[in-house]
Amino acid sequence: MTKDELSEKYRAYIDCLNRRDWSRLGDHVVESAEHNGRKFGLGGYRRMLEGDVAAIPDLHFHIDFLIADPPMIGARLLFDCTPRGELFGLPVNGRRVHFTENVFYRFEDGKVAGVWSVIDIAAIRAQIGV
């Protein structure tokens, strides 16, 4: 798979997340998906994403930049959202926050197989004064 093809696969995956098209998640993620070293499987990965959206109804994944080096993608994602209650253990409670996620993906057969994610929790802390 070329860099451009992999980038397009990734953009289609992000579009699926932003549309909340959970029934099509398997078009973009393998059955044996892993997230930060945990073997979630597709079902667990879907439950994690559905939980994220339940906690953050206006969650939208915005690609700031991405770098493709098949079979890997590196991306910086931007978030501008209003979580309900706690977010990453912080009492956000309906306040609007901006933060980033630096994330790497390993693809197998054109689908996400592994995800390594680091979220800028310090930025959220600074915004809510904790």
N, C-alpha and C positions, 0 to 999 in steps of 0.2 A: 504494500500500500504506500502511495506517495505521501509526502507531507501535506499537499493540498487535499488529497482524498481523506486523510486522517483528520485534518482540520474541519472539513465538511461534516464528517461523522460526529465530531465533537459538538459542532454547532447544532446539529440535529438533535443530539442528546440534550443540550441545554434548552433548546426550544421545547422538547417534550416535557422537561421539568417546569418550564414557565407556563405551559398550557395545562399542567396538572393532568396530563394524559397517562395516568398510571397504568391503564390497560395496555399501553404500548411500550412501557418501560423495558420489557423483555426484548424489544427490537434494538435496544441500545446498551443493555447490560447483560452479562452472562449469568447463567444460573448459579455459578459458584462465586459470585462477587465477594470481594473483601474490601473492608474500609478500615484504614489505620491499623492493619494487622489483625482485625477481627473477621472471621469467616461468617459474614452475614447471610450470604446467599441472596438471590434475587428477592425473595419474600421479605427477608429482614431489611434489605436495602430499601425496598418500597415502604415498609412500615416506618423506617427512620425518616424518609422524605415526607411521608404523610404526617408524621408527628411534627416535623419542622413547620409544615404549612399550617397545621392546627394551632401551633404556638405563635406563628407569624403569618397571619392571613394575607398580608400584602407582600410576602416574600417574592422577590424577583431576582434571578441570577443574571447579572450583567457582566459580560466579558470585557475586562479592561485590556488585557492582552493575552495572547497564547503563543506558545512555541511548540512546534511539532517536530519530533525526532522519532519517527516510527520505530517501535510500537508505542512510544511515550508521548504524552502531551503535558506541558507545564502551562498553568494559567493563573492569572490573578483575577479574582472575581470581586466585584463591587456590590455592596448591599446598602440600601437606604430603605429602612423599614420600621414598622411600629409593632414590636412584639408584645404579646399579652403576658402578664406575669413575669416570671424569671426567664432570663436568656443566659445560658452557660453558667447558671448559678448566680447571676447578678439580678438585682431587683429593678428591672427595666420598667415594668408595670405600665405599659401603654405609651411610653415616651419614644419618640422617633430617634433612631440611632443610625449612624453610618459606620461601616466597618468593611474590612477586606478579608478575603480568604486566599491563601496561596496553596495551590493544589496541584498534585501530579497524578496522572492517570496512566495505567498500563492497559493497552487494548489487546484483545485476542479476537481474531476473526472479525474485526471491525466493530467490536463491542467493548465497553468498559469492563475490565476484569479486576483491576486493583485501583484503589484510591488512597492517597496519602494527603491529608488535609491539615492545615494549620490556620486557625482563625485568630485575627487580631483582637483578642479579648481586652487588651490594655486600652485600645481605642474606645471600646464600649464603656469601660470603667471611667475613663477620663470624661466622657460625655455625661454620665449620670452622677458623677461626683462621689464615687465609691473608692 
